[in-house]
Amino acid sequence: MLNTIKPKGRVIFAYLFIPVALFIFTVFVPLIAALYYGFTDWKGGPVKHFNGIDNYIQLFKDEVFWHSFGNNLYLVVACIIGQIGIAFILVMLVNSKLTKLQGIHRTFGFFPSTISALCVGFVWKMIYDQRTGLINWFLVDVLHKYKGMKNAPIWLGGEAAPIMLILSLPLIWQYIGYYMVIILSAVSSIDTGVLESAEIDGANGFQRALYIVFPLIKNTLFVCVTLCIAGNMKAFDSIYAMTEGGPGTSSMVMALYGYNQSFKSSNLGYGSTISVGIFVLSLAVIGGSQYLLNNFMTDDYDREEKRRQRIKDREARLAMKKRMKGGMS
Amino acid sequence: MKFRKLLAVCLSLAMALQLAACGSSAAPSTAAPESESAETAAAETAEADAEPETVPADEVEAPAAESSASDLAYKGEINFMHYSTSEEAEGNGSSDGFRSCIAAWEEAHPDITLNQDVLANADYKTQIATKAAADDLPDVFLLQGMNTANWAKQGLILDLTDIIASSPDASGYNMDLLVPFTSEGKYYAMPAVSGGTCTVVIYDAAMWKEAGFDSFPTTWADVEKASEYFNEQGIDTIAFGNGGQWQMNSCFLSCFGYQYTGTEWFDHIIAGDGKASFEDEGFVKALEQTKQLFADTKIFNSDFNSVTNEDAREYFIAGDAAAFIGGNWDYSYIAETLKDDAEKIGNMKIAVLPEGSEATNYENMQNNGFGYGLAINAKVADDKDKLDACIDLIEYLAGPSFAEYVGSKYGLGGFYKADFDTSGLNSWDVDLYNYSYVDNKAVAIYDSFLGGDVWNTLNPGLQDLTSGKTDAASLAADTQKAYEAFLAQ
């Protein structure tokens, strides 16, 4: 009876193979192809020659690429502090008993992350515009800090502020809500009893956030940081919309540089090398950050616990060996 | 049991196929409405402007229809990719002419379906580069001058040398315009669509009169003097937009540079004969002067590196700037916008770039030419009938009908040197015509030549240069390095 209801293994396999095939086609094939193209002098078209590690040598010497990598790291740091930091604070505020209409706060907080990054870029380009932008309108017409829009600061590419800081603000703004929702769900899973007893013990809101909530959702924050790094290592859309990497190459990021090399300069071989570079560097940064976080986020108690566990394991192993020896003799 | 298994397999297959179909059906479905709108756009212009429009169209269409009706054996589809969108055609003469000619050709050849894939220019460049990389170019498309050498070497584009020579209109072709589409002595495209000048100073004569100049100054020193007056008034002297990074090259340096290098220098650069280098004194001097004008004086709008030419020309239109530098497309847009304001359009005048300080080769120059040409996919040569149809199409689109249409309606020139009636032209179109083809020496547009990687080094560098982040000598050295790499290929 049960067998007639349960589908055959092959059927299940056929269904499950569809996403696997899609994954192979959309992720693995391009990855392997890029790896191969990265070793050629492909300029577009059917002709390509294998040129060994020339492209990789060029990549190591390419100042623009390393400058772009630096910009990506800047974005990572700015966004970890900006996105996750602010999201954590907002979650604490939204979760407060004093806050009314929590659902609305959540929804509106999340709203920007549903917009395409390209649109966000275009919107912020308008906000930053020297002659017609919202910021300069506020500075000129409301605060009267400058005489006329022409004398107001040029935000995108001017000397008013570092260009990468200007470009990271829209990114931060867009994704605060995204991390807010993740952190909110982690916080809501904390037993209210813990927080209530802390409150009875006299811990204020700040102390509760730092000593109770923070350690308890540490693993979620871990995931957030990883997502944030991965997201910013491939930053492209909003920067493409706002500055196209300019002025000059001052706001270039790795993905945009790879795109420019591939499609503006038609160096598809070298463009592929750059994308392999992005892959390797992203893995390295994510791996490095995991290592650092693991060390940074485990406190003495955890370490002591781990040490005890190790000793216990070793004793268990020794005991097992002894038993086996005893059995043999 | 059997049935159930069959169903499972069928369903999964259907799902996979559906996904695949989603991808492929997208192209024709977007192409279809585009070609429709091409017809309606042409019909609209015909209605609105019946007199001047129908005369050249009738006159020229006759020979084309005659030859094609008898000769063309091909029945089927031609895939055609270009960037003359219907939005672009409003106010842009060459684009309007191109679309009208496409519609006329389609009508004369009912047996051939023209699958048009029309993208905005910036998207077009990326898309066509991707298609070239995948060896999947459409049958007929617009080739950018800078891609000629590379794509010809890859065997992607058909050698048109003999076809151009044996064309019935060959005697009327302006062969000089073929230079950007020449590789190793062979021609690969017929110049089409966006001809015309790339650098023109558009100014408001009344404003300059107030500043004490009866016409636009002939030296940059005088422009700087005028800028003191304009700055006091709180308006910009000249509006310029280099936010897209190509404008400074195409619409400024590519004309200004010749004042220091002379025209022969660039001929040597194109030829790659080693007699010219980007590190030559003349070119470095031109870069230095460019830096001086943009970074050290207050002539231009301070945000020139973050706004595009489309933004900057609005400053001029709104009266926030006394002049604007751009190409013929900007000129026709500005004229189209101001034409109902009799006073403003009356004050709108044009001038050549003034003389830079210490310029050694100054003349009245403007850079002119065709950035794009109609090319045929090399694979089409396998199908003789189809090839004939494609040749007929490009000869029509680059031939007398196009030249007469854009000439008599907008005062623009084509690949075919047509005699056209200028009586129907607006005074401002006549001005541009004289500026582009009669009064001034024409020089080559830099980025119609060489390869994208050279200009992709120079263009961002120009932004760095004019925002004070680099100096002329090192930018010249970087460009030369990219140029040498290009020659080495």
Interface residues (C-beta under 8 A of the other chain):
Chain A: T4 P7 K8 R10 V11 A14 Y15 F17 I18 A21 L22 W42 K43 G44 G45 P46 V47 D129 Q130 R131 G148 K150 I154 L156 G157 G158 T243 E244 G245 G246 P247 G248 T249 S250 N260 Q261 F263 K264 S265 S266 N267 L268
Chain B: M1 R4 K5 A8 V9 S12 M15 A16 L19 K125 T126 A129 T130 A132 A133 D135 N147 N150 W151 K153 Q154 G155 L156 G234 D236 G243 G244 Q245 N301 S302 D303 N305 S306 V307 Y315 D320 G451 G452 D453 N456 P460 G461 Q463 D464 S467 K469 T470 Q489
